[in-house]
């Protein structure tokens, strides 16, 4: 489980944006339960997103499917995950790594 901070300006309507981007990036309609939005796509058994503390972060819980051997499918899934996180958080993958290192 990972928590991602949201860039200033991206917190407006974050709850709607995180759901809308799931549909746009993965072309799958999420299932909602108790504020958690869950999809299954490609190499992901479960991709669960919810709002973090004070609505200024998102919490992402991912469960990969170890039975997937198709490298193209795995790479496509990773690209879509990164595209989703950038669209919602406003940070690129490099910026997210830097932020994670600062926290540790």
C-alpha positions as CSV (number, residue, x, y, z in Angstrom):
1,X,0.0,0.0,0.0
2,X,1.4,3.4,-1.0
3,X,0.2,6.9,-0.3
4,X,0.9,9.6,-2.9
5,X,0.8,13.3,-2.2
6,X,-1.1,15.5,-4.6
7,X,0.5,18.5,-6.3
8,X,-1.0,21.9,-5.5
9,X,-3.8,22.7,-7.8
10,X,-4.7,19.0,-8.3
11,X,-6.7,18.6,-5.0
12,X,-9.7,20.3,-6.4
13,X,-12.3,17.6,-7.1
14,X,-9.7,14.9,-6.4
15,X,-12.5,12.4,-5.4
16,X,-14.1,12.8,-8.9
17,X,-10.8,13.0,-10.8
18,X,-9.3,9.8,-9.3
19,X,-12.4,7.8,-10.5
20,X,-12.6,9.6,-13.9
21,X,-8.9,8.9,-14.5
22,X,-9.4,5.1,-13.7
23,X,-11.9,5.0,-16.6
24,X,-9.8,7.1,-19.0
25,X,-6.4,5.3,-18.3
26,X,-7.6,1.7,-17.9
27,X,-10.9,1.8,-19.9
28,X,-12.5,-0.1,-17.0
29,X,-15.4,1.1,-14.8
30,X,-14.3,0.9,-11.1
31,X,-16.3,-0.9,-8.4
32,X,-17.0,1.4,-5.4
33,X,-17.1,0.1,-1.8
34,X,-16.7,2.3,1.3
35,X,-14.8,5.0,-0.6
36,X,-12.5,2.5,-2.2
37,X,-12.5,2.2,-6.0
38,X,-11.2,-1.1,-7.4
39,X,-10.4,-2.4,-10.9
40,X,-8.9,-5.4,-12.4
41,X,-6.8,-4.8,-15.5
42,X,-4.0,-6.6,-17.4
43,X,-1.3,-7.8,-15.0
44,X,-3.2,-6.4,-12.0
45,X,-5.4,-8.7,-10.0
46,X,-6.5,-5.7,-8.0
47,X,-5.9,-1.9,-8.2
48,X,-7.5,-0.2,-5.3
49,X,-7.6,3.6,-4.9
50,X,-9.0,5.7,-2.0
51,X,-8.6,9.3,-0.7
52,X,-5.9,9.8,1.9
53,X,-5.9,11.9,4.9
54,X,-7.6,15.3,4.6
55,X,-8.2,14.7,0.9
56,X,-4.7,15.8,0.0
57,X,-3.3,12.4,-1.0
58,X,-4.4,9.1,-2.5
59,X,-3.8,5.6,-1.1
60,X,-3.1,2.9,-3.7
61,X,-3.1,-0.8,-3.0
62,X,-2.0,-3.0,-5.8
63,X,-2.0,-6.8,-6.1
64,X,-0.2,-8.1,-9.2
65,X,-1.2,-11.3,-11.0
66,X,2.0,-13.6,-10.9
67,X,0.5,-15.9,-13.5
68,X,0.9,-13.3,-16.3
69,X,3.9,-14.0,-18.5
70,X,3.2,-11.7,-21.4
71,X,5.9,-8.9,-21.2
72,X,4.0,-6.6,-23.5
73,X,0.9,-6.8,-21.2
74,X,3.1,-6.2,-18.1
75,X,4.7,-3.1,-19.7
76,X,1.4,-1.8,-20.9
77,X,0.0,-2.2,-17.4
78,X,2.9,-0.3,-15.8
79,X,2.6,2.5,-18.4
80,X,-1.1,2.9,-17.6
81,X,-0.5,2.9,-13.9
82,X,2.2,5.6,-14.3
83,X,-0.1,7.6,-16.6
84,X,-2.9,7.3,-14.0
85,X,-0.8,8.4,-11.1
86,X,0.6,11.3,-13.0
87,X,-2.9,12.5,-14.1
88,X,-4.2,12.3,-10.5
89,X,-1.2,13.4,-8.5
90,X,0.4,15.9,-10.9
91,X,3.8,14.4,-10.3
92,X,5.8,12.4,-12.8
93,X,7.3,9.0,-11.8
94,X,10.7,10.6,-11.2
95,X,9.1,13.2,-8.9
96,X,7.2,10.6,-7.0
97,X,10.4,8.6,-6.5
98,X,12.2,11.7,-5.2
99,X,9.3,12.5,-2.8
100,X,9.3,8.9,-1.5
101,X,13.1,9.1,-0.8
102,X,12.6,12.3,1.1
103,X,10.1,10.6,3.4
104,X,12.2,7.6,4.2
